[in-house]
Each structure stands twice: as C-alpha cells, then as structure tokens.
Amino acid sequence: MKKVLLPILSLLLILTFSNINAQPHFAVGARAGLNIANLSFDPDLPSGVTKTSRTGFLFGGLAEIGFTPMIAIQFEPMFVTGAGSELSATGGKSTLKLSYFEFPILFKFKVPVSGPVMPYVFAGPNIGFVTSSKEVDEITGVPNGTSETDLKDFVTSTNFALDFGAGAGFAVAPLTVIVLDVRYSLGLTNALNDKGKQSVGFNSVKSTGFQIVAGVMFGL
C-alpha cells in the first residue's frame, strides 16, 4: 500500500507547488456522516473471541485552498465518535469506545469533466486527539452485570492515520457545491501506551475506519 500511496502523494505535492503562483481560490463549508470503525490487535485475539465493528457519527467543518482548477488542499477539523470494537465471548462482551477530535489535511485532485458534477480523489495525513476512551463490560445473565472503565491511563492521547478516498461535488447554485465522498482511515500509531500494553497483553492496537460523508461548500 505504501508503494502505491507515496508516489501519489509526491505527485500531488509536485503539481501543487509547481502551480503555487496561480491565483488561489478558497471555499469553506460543513460536513457530517457515518464512521464505521474497528480495531486491529497484535497478537490476534484469542480463540473464542469475536470482533465486530462499531458505527458512530462525524461532523465538522472544512476549508479548501485551490491552487489550480484541479489541485487543492483541504483541511477538515471534525469530531468523530464510534471508534473502537465490540468483543464478544461466551458469558459476555466488552465494548471499547473511543472518540476523537481529528484534523485531516488532504491533497485533492479534481477530475476535469464538463457539467455540474466534479469527481475527485484525495489522500493525506490525519492527526487525532482522544476526547473519550472507555470500556463497557457486560456479563450475560447477571443482574446489574454492566460496568464501565475509563481507559485514559492506558491509551495514547494522539493518533496518526492516513486517509484516502474519492467523491464528487455537485454544483447546485453559484459558489455552492454539495459534496459526497467515501474514505478509509488507516491508523498508523499504537493506541496503547506502555501501561496499556502491560495491562491488556497486546503489543499493538490500531484503529481503522470507513467513512461516508456529505457536506456543503461555499466559494469565497
């Protein structure tokens, strides 16, 4: 994956800065959508434990700086809920719940086509700051068998990821565009700190997410 993504990012950087003297254009807007998240564990989960994804929401703003009609950089500060996984085994389940304030910086390439629809692809780094982290344990068949643990002492406070995806913008009025996109967020950093690794017995836990997003942009 790195062999594919790194040349793409390098090409976008070259195209962006080779046109830095072009008249830039600016747009701002808002966006919201679904976040379908999961966690990867190293080593793998023990036999008999099943893992399922969690679904949450994301919402935030966006700001785009366009250097040419095709090349832009987009900033997307947003709150993301629903990160984590649900782990089930005989006798109960544990749900790991994480929420972040994230700040993706995306290099965006717009495919030139005629008409009101503008397809685009994008990729870039994403830094996330943990706003909430907890584990909810439920014991099957036991009254009041639910407990909640704050994980802030066991997880790292920041998370770095690589986001990439594709979408389209739909011009609905002068300087107004509706945007729809799908993306994958690949966690690059270990969510566990040293205390967390000693406590849970895993060397690494990383977060991933598939996101479906809609928004609106206004040209300035």
N, C-alpha and C positions, 0 to 999 in steps of 0.2 A: 504493500500500500504506500509506503514512504517513497518507493521508486517512482510511483505514478504521481503522487501529490506534490512532491518537492519541485519537479520540473514545471508543473502547472503554476505553482506559486511564484517561482522565479520568473516565468514568462509574464505573469500579470504585473509583477513589480517592474520589469523592464518596460512593458508597454505603458504603465502608469507614469513612470518618471521620465520616459522619453517624450511624453506629451505634457510635461508639467507647465510649459509656457502657454498652453492653450487656455482659453477663458474658462474657468471652472463654473459649474452650476451647483446649486445647493437645493436640498429638499429635506423636510422634516415630516415626522408622522408618528403613528402609534400602531401597535401590533399586539395580537393575542392569539393563543392557540392551545393545542394539546401537547403534552410531554409524556411519551411512553418510555419509561426508564427501566433499567435493570443494572445489576452489579455483576462483575466477574470476580471470581475468587481464585487465589493461588495459595496453596494447592486447591484442587477441586473440592466441592462439598462432599461430605461422607455419604456412603451408600444409604439409601432410605430417606434422604432429604431432597425434596423437590423445590425448585426455584421458579417463581413466576414474576412477571414484570408488574410495575405499578404505573398508574395513569394519574397525571396531575395537570396543572394548567401553567401557562406562562403569559406574562403581559409586560409591556414596557413601551419604550419609545424607540425611535430610530432617527438617524441623521445621515444623509448621503452627501458626499462630495464627489461630483462627477468631473473628471479631467478631460474626457472626450465623450462623444455620444455613446461609446461602447464601454468605457473603462471608468469604474468608480470605486471608492472605498466607503463602506457603510458601517456605522457604529450603532450598536443595539443594546443599550443598557436595559436589563429586564430582571424581573423576579420569576424564579422557576420553582414550582412545587412538584411533588410526586416522585422525586428521585429516590432510588433505593430498590429493594426487592422484598418479596414475601417468601419466607422459607417455611415449608410445611413438612411435618413428620408425624409418625404415629403418636397420638397423645396431645398434639397441639401445633401451634405455629408461632413464628416470630416475624414481625414486620419491621424492616429497617426503613426509617423515614428520614429523608434529607431534603432540605430546601436551600436554595442558593440565590444570591444576587449575582448575576452574570454580566459580563461585558465583552461580547464578541466584537472583533474587528475583522471585517470580511472584505476580501478583494472580489469585486463583482465584474463579470464580463457579460454584457448585454448582446444578444444575438441580433444583428440587424435584419429586420423584416419590415415589410410595408404593412400599414394598417395600425389599428389602435392597440394591438397586442405586442408586447415586448418580452420574449423569453430571455432568461438569464441563468447563469451558473455562478457559483460563488464558493469560496473556501477561505479559511483564516483561523487564527488562534482565538481562544476563548478563555478568559480567566474568571473563575467563580469564587465567591466568598460565602462560606457556610453561614446561614442565618438560623437554621434549626436542624438538630440531629437527635433522633431518639429511636429507641427500640421498644416495640409493644409486643409483649409475650402473652399468649392466650393458651390456657390449659383446657383441653376438651373435657367436658363433663364435670367440671368443678365450679360450683357457685363462686362468684367473685374471683374467678381464676385469671383475671387480666391484670397485668402490671406494666408500668411504663418506666423506662430508664433513660435519663439524659446521657447522650454519648459525647458531649462536648469535650470531655477529658481524654477521649480515645480516638478522635478523628482530627485530621489536619484542617486548618482554618481556610485554606485556599485549595482550589482545584484548577489545573490547567487541562484544556481539551483542544481538539482540532475539530472544527465544524465544517461541513461541506454539504452542498445540496444544489437544488435547482428550483426554479419557479417562473412566474410570469407576472408582468404588470399590465393592467387593463386601464387605458385612458378613458375616464368617464366624463371628464369636463376639462376645460383649460387649466393646466397646472395641477390637476387632481388625478391620482392614479391609485387604483385598488391593486394590491399585491397579494399573491398566494404562493407559498413555497413549502417544500418538504426538505428536511435536512436530517443528517445524522451527526451526533455529537460524540466523539470518541475520547473518553477520558484517558489522559496520559500520566497522571500522577496518582500515587497511592493515597487512598482516602484514610488509611490508618497511620497514626503516629506510632512511636516506639511503644508507648504504653498500650495502645490498641492492639498491636501485633502480639505482644506478650499475653494480653488478656484473652483474645479470641482464637489464637493459634493459627492464624493465617499470615502469610508473608506479605500478601498484597490484596487489596480490594479496590477495584476501579469502577467508575460509573460510566454508563453509556446511555444515550437517549435518542429516540426517534421523534421528531417534532413535525407537526402540521400547523402551519401558521398563516393567518390572514391579517391584513393591515391596510392602512391608507396613507398615502404620501402627498404632501403639498409642496409644489415648487415655490422657491423664493425668488 
